Amino acid sequence: MPRPQKGKKVCQMPRHTAFCTKEGSVEDCRVFLLVEEYEVLRLIDHLGMTQEACAKQMEVGRSTVQMLYAQARKKVARFLVEGTPLVIAGGQFSLCQQIGQCRTMECSLRAEGQENQKGEKTMIIAVTYENGQVFQHFGHTEQFKLYHVENGTVVSSEVISTNGSGHGALAGFLKQKGVNTLICGGIGGGARNALAAEMIEIYPGAAGDADAQVEALLKGTLAYDPNTMCNHHHDHGEGHSCGSHGCGSH
């Protein structure tokens, strides 16, 4: 008798469940992406978590995450290359019933926010900041602008100094400030992992007026690139400016 499969914890159901090309239809032969496969892609490729952090989040072994990740990417590749309609459905998983009761930080500190004592949904968004704009090198930012949000509306904001903290240390710095969401320009792999470990969701590749980017995020219209990287973490010459170097566009 086969051993029953262990349910994988899923903390956000997909908002969109069917994808097809202009030439195709979801009624055609379809590729089915399981909900837990979607969750692995969301945590690793969208939020930037490591496989180890993803395994802890879903309460499964790392080998299970590796298997789900490989299966998911193969299915997405088939959709992109062959145009075979992709549908997200089915699987063996358990859904977090209530954000406030979830045992993982990522569930309670996502963009949906967490409830304060008055029952209001709250969150704190940090933006790498310089002269009103999104600073383009996370590891070298000297300031963050923090936005306190309740029920989808900014109720207050403040500019804070990093006090000389840089790169990986900034993740802990933001965590201490209660930040759960970050908007930035360029950011390196090490910083991504540090932020993922602190369960801080990142929106890299953003540019322009900081206030406007936060408003766009809250409206669901933020223009960002999850694959944006910045490799200028070391060997900077005197007077190097990552903003002028275009880190945000890498």
Backbone hydrogen bonds, N-H to C=O, Kabsch-Sander energy under -0.5 kcal/mol:
donor,donor_aa,acceptor,acceptor_aa,energy
8,K,92,Q,-1.7
9,K,58,M,-2.4
10,V,94,S,-2.6
19,F,86,L,-2.9
21,T,83,G,-0.6
28,D,25,S,-2.1
31,V,85,P,-3.0
32,F,30,R,-0.5
33,L,31,V,-0.6
33,L,87,V,-3.0
34,L,32,F,-0.6
35,V,90,G,-2.4
38,Y,34,L,-2.4
39,E,35,V,-2.3
40,V,36,E,-1.6
41,L,37,E,-1.9
42,R,38,Y,-2.6
43,L,39,E,-2.5
44,I,40,V,-2.7
45,D,41,L,-1.6
46,H,41,L,-1.4
47,L,42,R,-2.1
49,M,43,L,-2.7
54,C,50,T,-2.4
55,A,51,Q,-2.4
56,K,52,E,-1.9
57,Q,53,A,-2.4
58,M,54,C,-2.4
59,E,55,A,-0.9
60,V,55,A,-2.2
65,V,61,G,-1.7
66,Q,62,R,-2.5
67,M,63,S,-2.0
68,L,64,T,-2.7
69,Y,65,V,-2.9
70,A,66,Q,-2.2
71,Q,67,M,-2.3
72,A,68,L,-2.6
73,R,69,Y,-2.4
74,K,70,A,-1.8
75,K,71,Q,-1.9
76,V,72,A,-2.5
77,A,73,R,-2.4
78,R,74,K,-1.8
79,F,75,K,-1.9
80,L,76,V,-2.3
81,V,77,A,-2.9
82,E,78,R,-2.5
83,G,78,R,-0.8
83,G,79,F,-1.0
84,T,78,R,-0.9
86,L,19,F,-2.7
87,V,31,V,-2.9
88,I,17,T,-2.7
89,A,33,L,-1.5
89,A,87,V,-0.7
93,F,91,G,-0.6
94,S,8,K,-2.2
96,C,10,V,-2.0
101,Q,98,Q,-1.1
102,C,98,Q,-0.8
102,C,99,I,-0.9
108,S,104,T,-1.1
109,L,105,M,-1.8
110,R,107,C,-0.7
113,G,110,R,-2.3
114,Q,122,T,-2.5
116,N,120,E,-2.1
119,G,116,N,-2.2
122,T,114,Q,-3.5
122,T,120,E,-0.5
123,M,149,V,-1.9
125,I,147,Y,-2.4
126,A,181,T,-2.8
127,V,145,K,-1.6
128,T,183,I,-1.7
129,Y,143,Q,-2.3
130,E,133,Q,-1.9
133,Q,130,E,-2.2
134,V,208,G,-2.2
135,F,128,T,-1.6
135,F,133,Q,-0.7
138,F,186,G,-2.5
140,H,137,H,-1.4
141,T,138,F,-1.3
144,F,160,I,-2.3
145,K,127,V,-2.3
146,L,144,F,-0.6
146,L,158,E,-3.2
147,Y,125,I,-2.9
148,H,146,L,-0.5
148,H,156,S,-2.7
149,V,123,M,-3.1
149,V,147,Y,-0.6
150,E,153,T,-2.6
151,N,121,K,-3.7
153,T,150,E,-1.5
155,V,148,H,-3.0
156,S,148,H,-1.2
158,E,146,L,-2.0
160,I,144,F,-3.0
160,I,158,E,-0.5
162,T,142,E,-2.0
165,S,162,T,-1.8
167,H,139,G,-0.7
169,A,166,G,-1.7
170,L,167,H,-1.9
171,A,168,G,-1.2
172,G,168,G,-0.7
173,F,169,A,-1.8
174,L,170,L,-2.6
175,K,171,A,-2.2
176,Q,172,G,-2.1
177,K,173,F,-0.9
178,G,175,K,-1.7
179,V,174,L,-2.2
180,N,124,I,-2.1
181,T,124,I,-1.3
182,L,201,E,-3.0
183,I,126,A,-2.7
184,C,203,Y,-1.8
185,G,135,F,-0.9
186,G,136,Q,-1.7
192,R,188,G,-2.0
193,N,189,G,-2.3
194,A,190,G,-2.1
195,L,191,A,-2.5
196,A,192,R,-2.6
197,A,193,N,-2.3
198,E,194,A,-1.1
199,M,196,A,-1.5
200,I,195,L,-2.6
201,E,180,N,-2.2
201,E,199,M,-0.6
203,Y,182,L,-2.4
205,G,185,G,-2.2
206,A,184,C,-2.4
210,A,132,G,-2.6
213,Q,209,D,-1.8
214,V,210,A,-1.9
215,E,211,D,-2.1
216,A,212,A,-2.2
217,L,213,Q,-2.2
218,L,214,V,-2.3
219,K,215,E,-1.4
220,G,216,A,-0.7
220,G,217,L,-1.0
221,T,216,A,-3.0
222,L,216,A,-0.8
224,Y,222,L,-0.8
225,D,204,P,-1.9
228,T,225,D,-2.0
230,C,187,I,-0.5
233,H,231,N,-1.2
240,H,237,G,-1.9
242,C,240,H,-0.5
245,H,241,S,-1.5
246,G,242,C,-0.7
246,G,243,G,-0.6
247,C,242,C,-1.8
249,S,246,G,-1.7
250,H,247,C,-1.8
